[in-house]
Amino acid sequence: MRAAAVEDFLAALKAHGSADLNGVMATLNDAGLCRETLEHWKEKGWVSVARAMPLVALRGERFSRDLTLRRFCGEPEAEPAEDLPGAAPETNMETEEQDGHGDS
């Protein structure tokens, strides 16, 4: 239920540039979680709160229509394969052989 409410909220931001902040926060139904969630979205620049209507969220400066639900909900981005632990660095065999450090 919570994921569906956040998904609808994100879809409204993408489609209209604004969304019902009160509706998604009521569905979360946890004051601490609501504050944490809203702060996360604001820190990322994805959402701002309308000054004249504090129950309406507007797209933030760094909002992207490519933003996924998983990322919007706080899941970290996947690391590039070369940064993953255990990934072997690339070697240049030709350079090693030319320098005389390759297998002889």
Summary of the structure (lengths in Angstrom):
residues: 104
radius of gyration: 22.3
end to end distance: 64.7
largest distance: 75.6
contacts: 215
relative contact order: 0.13
helix: 48%
strand: 10%
